[in-house]
Amino acid sequence: MNIKPKDDEMETIETLKQKLKQAEACDKDITDVKYPTGIVIDLSSYQGNVFFITGMARHILHQLSADASEYEEYKKECEHKCYKEILEISRRWFGFIYINGGSICQE
């Protein structure tokens, strides 16, 4: 039995495939990332919200059973920083790959 996805599901699948392909083309070096995840974050969507990004950081550390002091260190590093600085801090900590509606952000 072959089940065909609905049209709106196909669009989502194709969008995800496109984002993954673009993320794989990203040439950012993640060798010195503390917790390399390679998670793709679309800055043009709700994922681009700074609270989503820092919440994702907390979730990752929780999933890795990291010590609570790790999140406190991350949070302290993000304090009093502008949006772009928080994106870069999060990239260094977690290897996040940022896209903006389909194109890789090389910030």
N, C-alpha and C positions, 0 to 999 in steps of 0.2 A: 504494500500500500504506500503510495507516494503522496504525501500531503504538501500542497503548494501553499506558501505563505501568502497572506493578504497583501494587496498593493502597498498599504501604508507600512506593513512590516518589511516588505522588500526594500522600500526607501530607507528605512532605518538600518537594515542590514548593509545596504550599499554605502550609506553614509559612514557607518562604522568601519567598513572595509577601506574606504577612502582615507579616513582619519588614521587608521593603523598604518597604511602604506606611507602616508606622509610622515608619521611619527618615526617609522623605521628609517626614513631618509634623513632624519635629523642628525646633524654631525656633532652635537654637544657631547663632550667627553664626560662620562659618568664614572670614571675609574676612581675618583676620590669622593664619591657620594657615600654618606654615612650609612644610609639604608636604601640601596638601589631598588626602586620599584618599577620604573619605566611607565608609570601611570600617565595616561594622556588626559590633559585637562583642557577643555574648550573654554577659552576666556570670553567668547561671545555669548555663552549661555550662563545659566545659574551657577555653573561650576567656577566661573571667573570671579565670583564674590569672595572677598578675602576671608569671610567667616567660613565659607565652604572649604577653602584651601587649608585654613588652620584646623578646622574640624577634621578634615581628611588626615592631617598630620597626627592629630590625637588618636584617631581611629587606627591608623597604621601602627603607632607605637603600642597601643593597647593589644592589637592582634599579635604583635611580636612579643608580648609579655615583657616589654621594656620597663625598666625602673621608672617610677613616677618622676624622678629627678631629670630624666631625659626630656620629657615634655616640658617641664619647667625651664630647662636650659633652652629649648627651642623657642618657647614662648618669650623668654627674656630677650633672646636675640632678635625677636620680631618687634619688641616694644618700641614705640616711638619711631617706627620706620614707615616710609611711604609704601604705596602699593607695589611699585616695581622692586623695591628692596626686599619686600616680603616674598615676592615671586622668586627672586634669586636665592634667598635664604632657603626657601622650600625646595628649590631645585638642588641646592647643595646637600641638603639633608636627605631628600627622598628621590632624587632623580626624576622629578616631574618633567614631562614634556608638554609644553604649552602650544596650543594651536589657537587660531582666531578664526572661527567659522570655516575651517578647512585648510588654512595655510599655517605653516610652522612659524612660531614667533621666535625670532633670534635676538632676544633681549639681552 
